[in-house]
């Protein structure tokens, strides 16, 4: 196949300074388009975070730019689990993909060109991959992925809770009621999971992650103690706070958990990730207890925070009910599409432009 010399590989570990500028010029333009009022984390901090993520060895990640006039007219990012991952056996046929075309460069076939390139590169580098999963946040992106043959697999949304709008009396009531209903249950708030709990915590984290509705996405999630420890170390090195609260029952088992991420460089917001309660432990108010205690912690310890952001599937009724009662509101939809690669490899949607498969550095 013909080489596409305009598509340039970006290796964070060895990239020259000009490519880092290209990288953030493009990503910042996309971010401002999606959320023009949101302050951007300084580039130096984001670079530090990206380089730190290279130590997470369970995935192979690849990034390319489609260059025009010294700038990235298009961007392609792929992530594939490798054999080191504990879930490689079940997840190896799926890749994660982010694809964007810069404002002012759309409707010129650049997205189709990058998509065809992605299919060819995956065929050469990761031939076990049969499909890609891609988040879509704009109407143009929705039209593009559907025209390429993508099918909507999961409807999510980024939801925000502005602290100025919180009913703090209700939050305090949730916390007190949760404690009264679970007198033998302790709630720990830690930035490092205690050694005596790490095995149990990793198991329950994986279990509750897999309880989440994923539509027709067939992925298994497994988190190991080694992953958790590495993540804790990297967050400490970055000066960030990854706070976990978890409920521990009298028998020593972990019943539920919630986790948040705070970084001084974006001190106006806190990102809330997984909140989960084991199915046998539901109906005890533990989800409300954890959410309430986390909000009270944020108010006390990070007074500059304006809002808490989280992502939820619309089909996750228990968590949506809690978040709605707290006052979370949808900020923007995040639609997860699944795209089979066989049609793309056969040339569908490629606008007659042959994909490239030249060898480049990756890993």
BELQUIWO-V229378 format. One record per backbone hydrogen bond with DSSP energy under -0.5 kcal/mol. CO is the residue of the C=O (numbers start at 1). NH is the residue of the N-H. E is the energy in kcal/mol with one decimal. If there is no record, write none. Layout:
CO | NH | E
CO | NH | E
This chain:
3 | 5 | -0.9
4 | 7 | -1.4
6 | 8 | -0.6
6 | 67 | -3.1
8 | 65 | -2.5
9 | 11 | -0.6
10 | 12 | -0.7
11 | 14 | -1.8
11 | 15 | -1.7
16 | 19 | -1.0
16 | 20 | -1.4
17 | 21 | -1.8
18 | 22 | -2.0
19 | 23 | -2.7
20 | 24 | -2.3
21 | 25 | -2.5
22 | 26 | -2.0
23 | 27 | -2.2
24 | 28 | -2.4
25 | 29 | -1.5
26 | 30 | -2.0
27 | 31 | -2.5
28 | 32 | -2.6
29 | 33 | -1.5
30 | 34 | -2.1
31 | 35 | -2.6
35 | 38 | -1.7
37 | 39 | -0.5
42 | 46 | -2.1
43 | 47 | -2.8
44 | 48 | -2.0
45 | 49 | -2.3
46 | 50 | -2.5
47 | 51 | -2.5
48 | 52 | -2.0
49 | 53 | -1.7
50 | 54 | -0.5
51 | 54 | -1.0
52 | 55 | -1.5
53 | 56 | -1.7
55 | 57 | -1.2
56 | 59 | -0.7
58 | 82 | -2.3
59 | 61 | -0.5
60 | 80 | -2.4
61 | 363 | -0.6
62 | 78 | -2.8
63 | 10 | -3.0
64 | 76 | -2.4
65 | 8 | -3.1
65 | 67 | -0.8
66 | 73 | -2.5
66 | 74 | -1.3
68 | 71 | -1.5
71 | 68 | -2.7
71 | 73 | -0.9
73 | 102 | -2.5
74 | 66 | -2.3
75 | 100 | -2.1
76 | 64 | -2.7
77 | 98 | -2.3
78 | 62 | -2.6
79 | 96 | -2.7
80 | 60 | -3.3
82 | 85 | -2.4
85 | 88 | -1.5
87 | 90 | -0.6
87 | 91 | -2.3
88 | 92 | -1.8
91 | 94 | -1.9
93 | 130 | -2.7
93 | 131 | -1.8
94 | 81 | -0.5
95 | 133 | -2.8
96 | 79 | -2.0
97 | 135 | -0.6
98 | 77 | -2.5
100 | 75 | -2.6
102 | 105 | -2.2
109 | 113 | -2.0
110 | 114 | -2.4
111 | 115 | -2.4
112 | 116 | -2.4
113 | 117 | -2.0
114 | 118 | -2.7
115 | 119 | -2.2
116 | 120 | -2.1
117 | 121 | -2.8
118 | 122 | -2.6
119 | 123 | -2.0
120 | 124 | -1.8
121 | 125 | -3.1
122 | 126 | -2.0
126 | 129 | -2.3
130 | 341 | -2.5
131 | 95 | -1.9
132 | 339 | -2.6
133 | 97 | -2.6
134 | 337 | -2.8
136 | 335 | -2.8
138 | 142 | -1.9
139 | 143 | -2.2
140 | 144 | -2.2
141 | 145 | -2.6
142 | 146 | -2.0
143 | 147 | -2.0
144 | 148 | -1.5
145 | 150 | -3.1
146 | 149 | -1.1
151 | 338 | -2.8
153 | 216 | -0.9
154 | 156 | -0.7
154 | 336 | -2.9
155 | 314 | -2.4
156 | 334 | -2.4
157 | 159 | -0.6
157 | 312 | -1.9
158 | 331 | -3.6
158 | 332 | -1.3
159 | 310 | -2.5
160 | 162 | -0.5
160 | 329 | -2.6
161 | 163 | -0.5
161 | 308 | -2.2
162 | 165 | -2.1
163 | 166 | -1.2
166 | 168 | -1.3
167 | 171 | -1.9
168 | 172 | -2.5
169 | 173 | -1.8
170 | 174 | -2.5
171 | 175 | -2.1
172 | 176 | -2.2
173 | 177 | -3.0
174 | 178 | -2.5
175 | 179 | -1.8
176 | 180 | -2.3
177 | 181 | -2.3
178 | 182 | -0.9
180 | 183 | -0.5
182 | 185 | -1.6
186 | 188 | -0.5
186 | 248 | -3.0
188 | 190 | -0.5
188 | 246 | -2.0
190 | 244 | -3.0
194 | 197 | -1.8
194 | 198 | -1.1
197 | 201 | -3.4
198 | 202 | -2.4
199 | 203 | -1.9
200 | 204 | -2.6
201 | 205 | -3.0
202 | 206 | -2.1
203 | 207 | -2.2
204 | 208 | -3.0
205 | 209 | -2.2
206 | 210 | -2.0
207 | 211 | -0.6
208 | 211 | -0.6
208 | 212 | -0.6
209 | 212 | -1.0
214 | 217 | -2.2
216 | 218 | -0.6
217 | 219 | -1.1
224 | 228 | -2.1
225 | 229 | -2.6
226 | 230 | -2.3
227 | 231 | -2.6
228 | 232 | -2.4
229 | 233 | -2.3
230 | 234 | -2.5
231 | 235 | -2.3
232 | 236 | -2.0
233 | 237 | -2.2
234 | 238 | -1.9
235 | 239 | -0.6
235 | 240 | -2.2
236 | 239 | -1.0
239 | 264 | -0.5
240 | 242 | -0.6
241 | 243 | -0.8
241 | 262 | -2.6
243 | 260 | -2.6
244 | 190 | -2.9
245 | 258 | -2.4
246 | 188 | -2.5
247 | 249 | -0.5
247 | 255 | -2.5
247 | 256 | -0.8
248 | 186 | -2.4
249 | 252 | -2.5
253 | 249 | -2.7
253 | 255 | -0.5
255 | 278 | -2.5
256 | 247 | -2.3
257 | 276 | -2.4
258 | 245 | -2.8
259 | 273 | -2.4
260 | 243 | -1.7
261 | 271 | -2.3
262 | 241 | -3.1
263 | 266 | -2.0
264 | 267 | -1.4
266 | 269 | -1.9
268 | 306 | -3.3
268 | 307 | -1.6
270 | 272 | -0.6
270 | 309 | -2.7
271 | 261 | -2.7
271 | 273 | -0.5
274 | 259 | -1.3
276 | 257 | -2.6
278 | 281 | -1.8
279 | 282 | -1.4
281 | 284 | -0.7
285 | 289 | -2.1
286 | 290 | -2.7
287 | 291 | -2.3
288 | 292 | -2.4
289 | 293 | -2.6
290 | 294 | -2.2
291 | 295 | -2.1
292 | 296 | -2.3
293 | 297 | -2.0
294 | 298 | -2.3
295 | 299 | -2.5
296 | 300 | -1.8
297 | 301 | -2.8
298 | 302 | -2.4
302 | 305 | -2.0
306 | 163 | -2.1
307 | 270 | -1.7
308 | 161 | -2.5
309 | 272 | -3.2
310 | 159 | -3.5
312 | 157 | -1.4
313 | 316 | -1.9
315 | 317 | -1.9
316 | 320 | -2.5
317 | 321 | -2.3
318 | 322 | -1.6
319 | 323 | -2.7
320 | 324 | -2.6
321 | 325 | -2.0
322 | 326 | -1.7
323 | 327 | -1.3
323 | 328 | -2.6
329 | 160 | -2.8
332 | 158 | -2.7
334 | 156 | -2.3
335 | 136 | -2.6
335 | 337 | -0.6
336 | 153 | -3.0
336 | 154 | -1.6
337 | 134 | -2.5
338 | 151 | -2.7
339 | 132 | -2.3
340 | 344 | -0.6
341 | 345 | -2.9
342 | 346 | -1.4
343 | 348 | -2.4
344 | 347 | -1.5
347 | 350 | -1.6
350 | 353 | -2.3
352 | 354 | -0.6
